[in-house]
Amino acid sequence: MFLDVATIRVAAGKGGNGCTSTRREKFVPRGGPDGGNGGRGGDVWLVADDSLSTLLDFRYRREYAADDGKAGGGNRRTGADGDELVIPVPCGTSVLQVPEEKVLVDLVDSGQRFLLASGGRGGRGNWEFRTARNQTPMKSTAGKPGDAIEIRLELRLIADIGLVGAPNAGKSTLLSVLTAARPKIANYPFTTLSPNLGIVDLGEYRSCTLADIPGLIEGASDGKGLGHEFLKHIERTGALLLLVAGDDEEPVAALDMLYGELGQYGERLAALPFAALLTKADILDEATVAERLAAVTAWCEGRGGLRTLLVSAVRGDGLPQVRQLLGDLREAGAADGQADPGPWTPTA
């Protein structure tokens, strides 16, 4: 499932009514019309805010409306415009129109704004209707309603590095020992059903964001095993760390499956910088470890991966090297400009 989803209804402000008025002053017998126009209704804007990380607030408030414009007045006074409504959302929020599922915008950068609903025009006062034949019109018009729309907000992860692997490859365990995150860990497939984020201290005042992506299985690119929902999160990572369990008797086949599913879902995912980890080294004998590590290393080198490491999150083997590898992956992802894929189209 998505990291966060919310559906809300939004309405821009209604335009103010025009005014019907005639000028009345002493010694001015035929003052004529002087009704002013109504003010414009307030617009509704969405703005990306990097201080937000969830869509939790939208679960408690589902309807948003901007202020209406004020009515016009005598003496040709135009009504005040309604105040615009600015709705902050986390960076990485995709906005879809309901029920068409049409993607309106992908708000990625902090401060990015999107006009979601335009306020209605103000009505015309009777001053606007004067003509040579009708010099005292007693007609005015009502303000126009503002736009109204129902949208779904989908927040996908924006992480430096995504942990990708089959179910029970050790992703959540590795995240828990490298960061302060406390994901659910258990010995059965699909323990993780939604992505978990953690911050890894790389030393020398450096850090990176690590995302534990739920396990992928064969057919994930076709939606099997909630594959589409899981793969959408990987689109927001700058690099990948592929994990293969040490007790997997065919580690190369497991890597081929992962890499193939990424490539079938989108060319961009297969082009991300990556490295590989052979996990759960503590449950294997030395001969088996050496054989499987050599196979994974050859696979990784053949596809341009940074390098391959052997780790045991339980015993702590190889964790310092993993931190260094994460730093290299973060730099590689930033250099390739992969952290911002731009607008996306949801898979049906």
C-alpha positions as CSV (number, residue, x, y, z in Angstrom):
1,M,0.0,0.0,0.0
2,F,1.0,3.6,-0.3
3,L,3.0,5.3,2.5
4,D,0.0,7.6,2.8
5,V,-3.3,8.3,1.0
6,A,-6.0,10.8,1.6
7,T,-9.1,11.9,-0.4
8,I,-10.4,15.5,0.1
9,R,-13.0,17.8,-1.4
10,V,-11.9,21.4,-2.3
11,A,-14.0,24.4,-3.3
12,A,-12.8,27.8,-4.4
13,G,-14.7,30.9,-3.3
14,K,-17.8,32.2,-5.0
15,G,-17.6,35.6,-6.6
16,G,-19.4,38.5,-4.8
17,N,-22.7,39.8,-6.2
18,G,-22.8,43.0,-8.2
19,C,-24.6,45.9,-6.7
20,T,-27.7,47.8,-8.0
21,S,-27.5,51.3,-6.8
22,T,-28.1,54.9,-8.0
23,R,-26.2,57.9,-7.1
24,R,-28.0,60.1,-4.6
25,E,-26.6,63.5,-3.8
26,K,-28.1,66.8,-3.1
27,F,-28.4,69.0,-6.1
28,V,-27.7,66.0,-8.4
29,P,-31.1,65.2,-9.8
30,R,-30.0,62.5,-12.2
31,G,-27.1,60.8,-10.6
32,G,-27.4,57.6,-12.6
33,P,-26.2,54.1,-11.7
34,D,-23.2,53.7,-9.5
35,G,-23.4,50.0,-8.4
36,G,-19.9,48.4,-8.2
37,N,-18.8,44.9,-9.2
38,G,-18.5,42.0,-6.8
39,G,-15.1,40.7,-5.7
40,R,-13.5,37.6,-7.0
41,G,-13.7,34.4,-5.0
42,G,-10.5,33.1,-3.4
43,D,-8.4,30.5,-5.2
44,V,-7.2,27.2,-3.7
45,W,-3.5,26.4,-4.0
46,L,-1.5,23.3,-3.0
47,V,2.1,24.0,-1.9
48,A,4.9,21.4,-1.2
49,D,6.2,21.9,2.3
50,D,9.4,20.0,3.4
51,S,8.5,20.3,7.0
52,L,5.6,17.8,6.5
53,S,6.2,14.1,6.2
54,T,2.7,12.6,6.3
55,L,-0.9,13.2,5.1
56,L,-2.3,12.5,8.6
57,D,-4.0,15.9,8.9
58,F,-6.2,15.2,5.9
59,R,-7.7,12.2,7.7
60,Y,-9.4,14.5,10.2
61,R,-10.4,17.2,7.8
62,R,-11.9,16.2,4.4
63,E,-13.4,19.5,3.1
64,Y,-11.6,22.7,2.3
65,A,-13.1,26.0,1.0
66,A,-11.6,29.4,0.2
67,D,-13.4,32.6,1.1
68,D,-16.1,34.1,-1.1
69,G,-15.7,37.5,-2.7
70,K,-17.6,40.4,-1.2
71,A,-20.5,42.1,-2.8
72,G,-20.1,45.4,-4.7
73,G,-21.3,48.6,-3.2
74,G,-22.6,52.0,-4.2
75,N,-20.3,54.8,-5.5
76,R,-18.9,52.2,-7.9
77,R,-17.1,50.4,-5.1
78,T,-15.8,46.9,-6.0
79,G,-16.2,44.2,-3.4
80,A,-13.1,42.8,-1.8
81,D,-11.6,39.6,-3.3
82,G,-11.9,36.5,-1.1
83,D,-8.8,35.3,0.6
84,E,-7.0,32.5,-1.2
85,L,-6.6,29.2,0.6
86,V,-3.1,27.6,0.7
87,I,-3.0,23.9,1.6
88,P,0.5,22.6,2.5
89,V,1.3,19.0,1.5
90,P,4.5,16.9,2.0
91,C,7.1,17.0,-0.8
92,G,6.6,14.0,-3.0
93,T,2.8,14.2,-3.0
94,S,1.0,13.2,-6.2
95,V,-2.4,14.8,-6.8
96,L,-5.1,12.8,-8.7
97,Q,-8.5,13.9,-9.7
98,V,-11.3,11.6,-8.5
99,P,-12.9,9.5,-10.0
100,E,-11.1,9.9,-13.3
101,E,-7.7,9.0,-11.8
102,K,-6.1,11.8,-13.8
103,V,-2.8,12.9,-12.5
104,L,-3.0,16.7,-12.0
105,V,0.5,17.4,-10.6
106,D,3.4,15.8,-8.8
107,L,4.6,18.2,-6.0
108,V,8.3,17.3,-5.5
109,D,10.3,20.4,-4.7
110,S,9.8,22.5,-1.5
111,G,7.8,25.6,-2.3
112,Q,6.3,24.2,-5.5
113,R,2.8,25.6,-6.0
114,F,-0.2,24.3,-8.0
115,L,-3.5,26.2,-8.6
116,L,-6.1,23.5,-7.7
117,A,-9.3,25.5,-8.0
118,S,-10.0,29.0,-9.3
119,G,-12.3,31.4,-7.6
120,G,-15.5,32.5,-9.3
121,R,-15.7,35.9,-11.0
122,G,-17.5,38.7,-9.2
123,G,-20.9,39.8,-10.5
124,R,-21.3,43.0,-12.5
125,G,-22.9,46.1,-10.9
126,N,-25.5,48.2,-12.7
127,W,-22.8,50.7,-13.5
128,E,-21.5,48.2,-16.1
129,F,-24.9,48.0,-17.9
130,R,-25.4,51.7,-18.7
131,T,-25.9,52.6,-22.4
132,A,-27.0,55.6,-24.4
133,R,-30.5,54.3,-24.5
134,N,-30.7,53.0,-20.9
135,Q,-28.9,55.5,-18.8
136,T,-30.3,54.2,-15.5
137,P,-30.2,50.4,-15.6
138,M,-31.5,48.6,-12.5
139,K,-29.8,45.4,-13.4
140,S,-26.8,43.6,-11.8
141,T,-25.6,40.0,-11.8
142,A,-24.7,37.4,-9.2
143,G,-21.2,36.2,-8.7
144,K,-20.0,33.0,-10.4
145,P,-19.4,29.9,-8.3
146,G,-15.8,28.8,-7.8
147,D,-14.3,25.5,-9.0
148,A,-15.0,22.5,-6.9
149,I,-13.0,19.3,-7.2
150,E,-12.4,16.0,-5.3
151,I,-8.8,14.8,-5.3
152,R,-6.8,12.0,-3.9
153,L,-3.4,12.7,-2.4
154,E,-0.8,10.0,-2.7
155,L,2.5,10.4,-0.8
156,R,5.3,8.3,-2.0
157,L,8.7,8.0,-0.5
158,I,11.5,10.3,-1.3
159,A,14.6,8.5,-0.1
160,D,18.3,8.5,-1.0
161,I,18.5,4.7,-1.1
162,G,15.9,1.9,-1.3
163,L,16.4,-1.6,0.1
164,V,15.0,-4.0,-2.4
165,G,14.8,-7.8,-2.1
166,A,12.5,-10.7,-2.0
167,P,10.3,-11.3,1.2
168,N,12.5,-12.3,4.2
169,A,15.7,-11.1,2.6
170,G,16.6,-9.2,5.8
171,K,15.7,-5.7,4.7
172,S,13.9,-4.7,7.9
173,T,16.5,-6.2,10.1
174,L,19.3,-4.3,8.3
175,L,17.2,-1.1,8.6
176,S,16.8,-1.6,12.3
177,V,20.5,-2.0,13.0
178,L,21.6,0.9,10.8
179,T,19.0,3.4,11.9
180,A,16.6,4.2,14.8
181,A,13.7,2.9,12.8
182,R,11.8,0.0,14.4
183,P,10.1,-1.9,11.6
184,K,8.1,-5.1,12.2
185,I,10.4,-8.1,12.0
186,A,9.1,-11.7,11.8
187,N,10.0,-14.9,10.0
188,Y,7.2,-15.0,7.5
189,P,6.8,-13.4,4.0
190,F,5.4,-9.9,3.6
191,T,6.0,-8.9,7.2
192,T,6.5,-5.4,5.9
193,L,3.4,-4.1,4.1
194,S,4.2,-0.4,3.9
195,P,7.6,1.2,3.5
196,N,9.7,2.2,6.5
197,L,12.2,5.1,6.6
198,G,15.3,5.6,8.6
199,I,18.2,8.0,8.8
200,V,21.7,6.4,8.6
201,D,24.6,8.2,10.2
202,L,27.5,8.1,7.8
203,G,29.9,9.9,10.0
204,E,31.6,13.3,9.4
205,Y,28.2,15.0,9.8
206,R,26.8,13.1,6.8
207,S,23.6,11.1,6.7
208,C,21.3,9.4,4.2
209,T,17.7,8.4,4.1
210,L,17.2,4.6,3.8
211,A,13.8,3.1,2.8
212,D,12.8,-0.5,3.5
213,I,10.6,-1.4,0.5
214,P,8.2,-4.3,1.0
215,G,9.4,-7.5,-0.6
216,L,9.1,-8.1,-4.3
217,I,8.1,-11.4,-5.9
218,E,8.1,-12.6,-9.4
219,G,5.3,-10.9,-11.3
220,A,5.4,-7.7,-9.1
221,S,5.6,-5.5,-12.3
222,D,2.2,-7.0,-13.3
223,G,0.7,-6.2,-9.9
224,K,1.2,-9.6,-8.2
225,G,1.7,-9.4,-4.5
226,L,0.8,-5.7,-4.4
227,G,3.7,-5.2,-6.7
228,H,2.5,-1.9,-8.3
229,E,2.0,-0.3,-4.8
230,F,5.5,-1.4,-3.7
231,L,7.3,-0.4,-6.9
232,K,5.8,3.1,-6.9
233,H,7.9,3.8,-3.8
234,I,11.1,2.8,-5.5
235,E,10.5,5.5,-8.1
236,R,11.3,8.0,-5.4
237,T,14.7,6.6,-4.5
238,G,18.0,7.8,-5.8
239,A,19.8,4.5,-5.7
240,L,19.1,0.8,-4.8
241,L,20.6,-1.7,-2.5
242,L,19.7,-5.2,-3.6
243,L,19.5,-7.8,-0.8
244,V,19.7,-11.5,-1.3
245,A,19.3,-13.9,1.7
246,G,22.3,-16.0,2.3
247,D,20.1,-19.1,2.7
248,D,18.8,-18.7,-0.8
249,E,20.2,-21.6,-2.8
250,E,20.0,-19.7,-6.1
251,P,21.1,-16.1,-5.3
252,V,21.8,-15.2,-8.9
253,A,18.2,-16.3,-9.9
254,A,16.9,-14.1,-7.1
255,L,18.8,-11.1,-8.4
256,D,17.7,-11.8,-12.0
257,M,14.1,-11.8,-10.7
258,L,14.5,-8.5,-8.9
259,Y,16.3,-6.8,-11.7
260,G,13.9,-8.1,-14.2
261,E,10.8,-6.8,-12.3
262,L,12.4,-3.4,-11.9
263,G,13.1,-3.2,-15.6
264,Q,9.7,-4.3,-16.6
265,Y,8.0,-1.8,-14.4
266,G,10.1,1.1,-15.8
267,E,13.4,1.8,-17.5
268,R,14.3,4.4,-14.9
269,L,14.3,1.8,-12.1
270,A,16.8,-0.5,-13.9
271,A,19.0,2.5,-14.6
272,L,19.4,3.5,-10.9
273,P,22.9,3.1,-9.4
274,F,22.9,0.0,-7.3
275,A,25.0,-2.4,-5.2
276,A,24.2,-5.8,-3.7
277,L,24.3,-7.4,-0.2
278,L,24.4,-11.1,0.6
279,T,22.7,-11.2,4.0
280,K,22.3,-13.6,6.9
281,A,26.0,-14.6,6.7
282,D,25.8,-16.0,10.3
283,I,23.7,-19.0,9.2
284,L,26.1,-20.3,6.5
285,D,29.3,-22.2,6.6
286,E,32.4,-20.6,5.1
287,A,32.5,-22.7,1.9
288,T,28.9,-21.9,1.1
289,V,29.4,-18.2,1.9
290,A,32.4,-18.0,-0.4
291,E,30.6,-19.7,-3.2
292,R,27.5,-17.6,-3.1
293,L,29.4,-14.3,-2.5
294,A,31.5,-15.0,-5.6
295,A,28.3,-15.6,-7.7
296,V,26.6,-12.5,-6.5
297,T,29.8,-10.4,-7.0
298,A,30.1,-11.6,-10.6
299,W,26.5,-10.8,-11.2
300,C,26.8,-7.3,-9.7
301,E,30.0,-6.5,-11.6
302,G,28.5,-7.7,-14.9
303,R,25.6,-5.2,-14.6
304,G,27.7,-2.2,-13.5
305,G,26.9,-2.4,-9.8
306,L,29.2,-0.5,-7.3
307,R,30.2,-3.6,-5.4
308,T,29.0,-6.6,-3.3
309,L,29.3,-7.0,0.5
310,L,28.6,-9.9,2.9
311,V,26.8,-8.9,6.0
312,S,25.2,-10.3,9.1
313,A,22.8,-7.8,10.7
314,V,22.5,-10.1,13.8
315,R,26.2,-10.3,14.5
316,G,27.1,-6.9,13.1
317,D,29.5,-8.3,10.4
318,G,30.2,-5.9,7.6
319,L,28.1,-3.0,8.9
320,P,30.9,-0.4,8.8
321,Q,31.5,-1.3,5.2
322,V,27.7,-1.1,4.5
323,R,27.7,2.5,5.8
324,Q,30.6,3.4,3.5
325,L,28.7,1.8,0.6
326,L,25.6,3.7,1.4
327,G,27.6,7.0,1.3
328,D,28.9,6.0,-2.2
329,L,25.4,5.0,-3.4
330,R,24.0,8.3,-2.2
331,E,26.6,10.3,-4.1
332,A,26.1,8.2,-7.2
333,G,22.4,8.8,-7.1
334,A,22.8,12.5,-6.6
335,A,25.3,12.7,-9.4
336,D,22.9,10.9,-11.8
337,G,20.1,13.2,-10.8
338,Q,17.9,10.2,-10.1
339,A,16.2,11.7,-7.0
340,D,13.7,13.6,-9.0
341,P,12.0,11.6,-11.7
342,G,9.4,14.3,-12.5
343,P,5.8,13.7,-13.2
344,W,4.6,10.1,-13.2
345,T,1.6,8.2,-14.5
346,P,-0.1,5.6,-12.2
347,T,-0.2,2.1,-13.4
348,A,-3.7,0.8,-13.9
